[in-house]
């Protein structure tokens, strides 16, 4: 498969997954966003790094 065929599908899948919580429970999502807004930059960066690491490991396992 070509990168330019898979990349838009991957982005679309991310948008679908990220839209599930606000669609199913908007109040809980709003509360979660407010909590994240109160975190310091270092905590948010650690979460982002962990998320990227899990994504890389999953991609490695899938391929």
C-alpha positions in Angstrom: 0.0 0.0 0.0 1.1 3.5 -0.7 1.7 6.0 2.1 -0.7 8.5 0.6 -3.5 5.9 0.6 -3.0 4.8 4.2 -2.3 8.3 5.8 -5.7 9.8 5.1 -7.4 6.7 6.4 -5.3 6.8 9.6 -6.1 10.5 10.2 -9.8 9.7 9.6 -9.7 6.9 12.1 -8.0 9.1 14.7 -10.8 11.7 14.2 -13.5 9.0 14.6 -11.9 7.6 17.8 -11.4 11.1 19.3 -15.0 12.0 18.6 -16.5 9.0 20.4 -16.3 10.4 24.0 -17.6 13.9 23.2 -20.5 12.3 21.3 -21.4 9.8 24.0 -20.8 11.9 27.1 -20.3 15.6 26.4 -20.4 16.5 30.1 -17.7 14.0 31.1 -15.6 15.2 28.1 -15.9 18.8 29.2 -14.8 17.8 32.7 -11.8 15.9 31.4 -10.8 18.9 29.2 -11.1 21.2 32.2 -8.9 18.9 34.2 -6.3 18.7 31.5 -6.2 22.5 31.2 -5.2 22.7 34.8 -2.2 20.4 34.4 1.3 21.8 34.1 3.2 21.6 30.8 5.5 18.8 31.9 2.6 16.5 32.8 1.0 17.1 29.4 4.3 16.4 27.7 4.8 13.1 29.6 1.3 12.1 28.6 2.0 13.0 25.0 5.3 11.1 25.0 3.6 8.0 26.5 0.9 8.2 23.9 3.4 8.4 21.1 5.4 5.5 22.5 2.3 3.3 22.7 1.4 4.2 19.2 4.9 3.3 17.9 4.8 0.0 19.7 1.3 -0.8 18.3 2.5 0.1 14.8 5.5 -2.2 15.2 3.3 -5.1 16.4 0.9 -4.6 13.6 3.5 -4.5 10.9 
